[in-house]
């Protein structure tokens, strides 16, 4: 072999090897981020309580509030758990479905119980798939959680035929609530708090370059999610779903949210111009009820009390 050809092959092999290493590294980075999203280390019930006590003023006495433990099976084959709280001395047909956020569980929604009781609601809080006492192989950012919530509505409707359903969602629960309300006409009103518009917009809090998000990371993430976790993350589309909702919507968000950026709320509001909108200036993600309890409660109850 001529020396110049050998040198060329050597250089070309090095370039190809370098390209493959870069490509592998890129997909490993994307997979790491994807795994944090859809298959994080599942926290135990006690770990979640400790987190809520430390971060969100959780009162352990709330655990003494009586509730009906409910269980059912998802259409996807795993077991689901939920808590049903009935308002004392009040025969109400109104049920608030209170939906928790990513890698959390039903206890995170207990800070809203008194607010909903004051509004005359019974409250149902499910553990989403791969959360709390519910099973399931991964988080799907509302795609399959939506179907599970609708399954719970069927269970509750059978048990309480006169039930009227309202939805309150926090963070990923808010995104799930949007998709539930777009699909199931039994929902009377929706309160969406600090939810995301779609996954690419959610990613903007961590990756500031639109080209990197839309041309590289997002296509690679969707591909890996389909291959490894067997679902299309692109179907998590609250922004597309909110346009289909035919009932009153309240959107709430804080400008200081560094987990789900304020841009998400603006996109949702622009897609649903008739929605009510309440913003907070300096509370961090999912902390507005903790920092501004009276303002938060007042806005929610005023919205829910309207005919």
N, C-alpha and C positions, 0 to 999 in steps of 0.2 A: 504494500500500500504506500502510495506517495506520502511523504511527510506532511505536506500541506493539507491533504485530505484527512489524515489522522488528527492533525491539530484542529481542523474544522469540526470533526466528529466529537472530539473531546470537549471543545467549547460548546457545541450544540447540546451535548449530553448534560453539561453543567447548567446551561440555561434551562433545559427541561426539568432537571432535578430541582433547581431553585424555584421554578414556577410551581411545581407540584408541592414542594414544601410550603410555599406561601399559600397555595390553595387549601392544603390540609389545615394549616394554622388558622386560616380564615374560617373554615367550617367548624373547627374546634371552638373558636371564640363564639360563633353564632350558636352552636349547640349549648355552650355553657350558659349563655343568656336565655336561650329557649328553655333549658331545664329549670332555671330559676323561676321562669314564668309558669310553666305548666306542670312541673314535677318538683316543687321545692320540698325541703325536709318538712314533713308534716309535724306540726306542733301538737303536743299532748293537751288534753283539757286543762290540766293544772298549769302548764306553761302559758297557755292563752289567758287564763285568769290572772296570773302574775303579770303578764304584759299589760292587760287592761287595767289592773290596779296601779301599776307604775306609770302608764302613759295616759290613761283616760279616766282617772278618778273612779274606777270601778269599786262599787260597794259590795263586799261579800255578803251582806244581808240580802241582797237581791236574789241570791241563790236559794233563799228560804221562801220566796214567793211561790205559792203552789201552781203547778202546771200539769197539764195532761201530756204524758209522754206518748208520742205517736211514731209509728214505724210503717213503712211501706216499701215496695220494691220498684226501682226504676224500670222504665221500659228497656233500658240498656243492661238490666240483669243484676245490678248490685243493690244492697240494702240502703235505705234512707232513714234518717232520724229527724224528728222535729219536735218543737215545744209549742203547745197551745195554751195560751193564758186567757182566761175568761175574766172580764171585768166584773168585780164584785157588785152584787145587788143591782144589776142592770141587765135586763133582758134585751140585748142588742143583737141584731143580725149582721152587723158590720164586722168584717174581719180584715185587719191590716196584715198583709204579708210583708214582714220586715226582713230584708235580704242583706246578708253580711258580705264583707269584702274578701279579697284574695288571701288565701292561707290563714283564714280566721275560722270562727264558728259562731253559733247562735248566741253565745254569751256576750259577744261584742255589741249586740243589738239591745241588750237589756237596759242600757242607759236611756233608751227611748220609751220604755214601757209606761212610765208615769204620764208622759206626754200623750201617748195613744189612749190610755185609760181616761185621761181628762177629756179627750175628744170623743169618748163614747164607743171606743173600739175594743173588741177582742183582738188578741194579737197572736199570730202564728209565725214562729221563727224556725225555718228549716236549717239544718246543717247541709250546705251544698256538698256535692260529690267531692271526695278526697278531702273532706273537712270534718272536724269534730268527730261525731259518732257515725257519720255516714261513710259508706265505702265508695269505691270508684277508683280507677287507675290514675287519673290525672285531673288537673284543672283544665277547663276548656274556654274560659273567659266568656261564659254566658251561652255558648253554643248548645251544650247538652244540659247545663244548669237550667236553662229556659224550659226545656221539656220536663225536667224534674219538678220545677215549680208548678207547671200546668198539671202534672200528675197529682201533686199535693192539692191543687184546687179541686180536682175531681174527687179526691178522698174526702176533703172537707165538705164539698157540696153534697156528697152522699150522706154524710153524718149530720150535716146541718142544711137541709134543703132550701131554707130561706136565706142562706148566706149571701151577702153582698161583699165583693172583694175590692180592696184598695191595695196599692203597692207602694212601699217605701223602700228604696235601695240606697246603699252606701257603697261608693267606689265600684268594685266589680259587681256588687249586688245592684247598683244603680244601672249599670250597663245591661245586666240580666233583666232587671225590671222593665227597661225600655223594650227589650225584645219580647218579653212576656206580654206587655200591654199592647204591642203592635199585632200580636198573633191571637190573643184570647180576648174576646169582646166582653167577657164577664167583668173585666177590670173597670171600675168606676172612675178612679183618679190615680195619678202617678206622681209621687214625689221623688225626684232624681237628685241625689246629693253626691257631689264630687266624683261622678262617673266619667268614663272615657268615651270619646267619639268613635275611635277605632284603634287598632294596635299601632299603626305607623305614627299617629298623632301622640299616642302614649309614649312611644319611643323617643319623641323629640325632647323629652326631659333629660335624656341620657346621651343621645347622639344629636348634635346640633346641626349636622350637615344633611340637607334634604337629599342630595345625590347619594350619599352613603346609605341613607334609610331606604329610599324608594328604588334605587337601582341595584343595591348590593345586599344589605342586611335583610330587608323585608322579603324579597324573593327567596333568598337562601333559607330564611326562617320558615317560611311557608312550606318549602320543599322538605326540609328536615322534619317538620312537624307531621307532614303527611306520611313520610317514610317510617318514622320512629314511633309516633303516638297515634297514627291512623285517623287524624281528623284535620280539616282545613281551617287553620287559624284565621284565614281571610273571611270566614263566615261570621266572625264576631264583628258585627257591623251595627252598633247602636245608632250611628249617624244616619244610615239608610233606613233603619227601622223606625226612628222617631217621626219621620214624615208620614208614616202609616197609622199613627195613633189618632184615634177619633175622640178621645176624652181629655179633660183638662189635665195639664202637666205643670208642675212647679219644678224649675231647675235651680239648684243651689250650689254655690261653689265659692272657694276663697281664692283671692288673687295671690296669696302667699303659698299656695299648694305647690310643692316641689316634687310630688310623686305623680300626680295627674294634673298637668298644667292647665292654667286658666283658659288656654286656647280651646281645650276640649269643650268647655261650657259655652264659649262663644260660637263654636261650630254647631253645637246642638241647638242653641237659641236661634241662630240664623236659619236652621232647617225647620224650626217650629216657632215661627215668629209670634204666634198667639200665646205661647207658653208664658206663665208667670216666671219672673227671674229675681232671685235674691243673691247678693254677693256679700262676702265678708272680706275685710281688707288684710288681716294679718294672722289669721288662724291657719295652722299647717294642716296637712292632709287628714281629713276625717276627725278634726278636733273642734269644729265650730260649735257643736252642741256643748262641748266641755268648756270652751272659753266664753261663749256668749249664749248661755242656756235660755235666758228669757227672750232674747231676740230670735233665736232659732225656733224655740217652741211657739212663739207668737206668730211667726211667719207660716209655719206648718199648719197650726190649728186654724188660723184665719183662712188659709187656702182650702183646707178640708171641710170647713163649716159652710162654705158657699153652696147654694143650690146649683 
